[in-house]
Amino acid sequence: MFKIELVEDLCYLGSNISRQGNCDKESEMRIGKASSVFGRLADIWKSNSIRLRNHMDIQSEKGREQKDD
């Protein structure tokens, strides 16, 4: 027979689900991931030797990589 354990939070398909139904931890996780990506892009955005179109392409590609994680 299966026994179901009652937990406060769990991660399911990349989303954090809480017992109370709030999305605080989910929001924190998403903001943290976005902050990490933009932090890695800071030097690129500050560079004057890269054209604006290239900046936009790089940002778009980093966003796609983040979704795959």
C-alpha positions in Angstrom: 0.0 0.0 0.0 1.2 3.5 -0.8 1.6 6.1 2.0 1.3 9.8 1.0 3.5 12.2 2.9 2.2 15.7 3.7 4.8 18.4 3.0 4.8 22.2 3.2 6.4 22.8 -0.2 7.4 20.8 -3.3 8.9 21.4 -6.7 6.9 19.9 -9.5 7.8 20.4 -13.2 10.0 23.3 -12.2 7.4 25.2 -10.2 7.3 25.5 -6.5 3.9 24.6 -5.0 3.2 25.4 -1.4 0.6 23.8 0.9 -1.0 27.2 1.5 -1.3 28.0 -2.2 0.8 31.1 -2.1 3.5 31.8 -4.7 6.1 33.6 -2.6 8.8 31.0 -3.1 8.0 30.6 -6.8 8.4 34.4 -7.2 11.7 34.3 -5.3 13.0 31.5 -7.5 12.0 33.2 -10.8 13.5 36.6 -9.7 16.7 34.9 -8.6 17.0 33.1 -12.0 16.4 36.3 -13.9 18.8 38.3 -11.7 21.5 35.7 -12.3 21.1 35.9 -16.1 21.0 39.7 -16.1 24.1 39.7 -13.8 26.0 37.7 -16.4 24.9 40.0 -19.1 26.0 43.2 -17.3 29.5 43.4 -19.0 27.9 42.9 -22.4 25.3 45.6 -21.9 28.0 48.0 -20.8 30.2 47.4 -23.8 30.2 50.1 -26.4 31.9 47.8 -29.0 28.8 45.6 -29.5 25.9 46.9 -31.6 22.4 47.2 -30.1 21.1 44.4 -32.3 23.7 42.0 -31.0 22.9 43.0 -27.4 19.2 42.0 -28.2 20.2 38.7 -29.8 22.4 37.8 -26.9 19.6 38.6 -24.4 17.1 36.6 -26.3 19.4 33.6 -26.5 20.2 33.7 -22.7 16.5 33.8 -22.0 16.0 30.6 -24.0 18.8 28.9 -22.2 17.3 29.9 -18.8 13.9 28.3 -19.7 15.7 25.0 -20.5 17.2 24.8 -17.0 
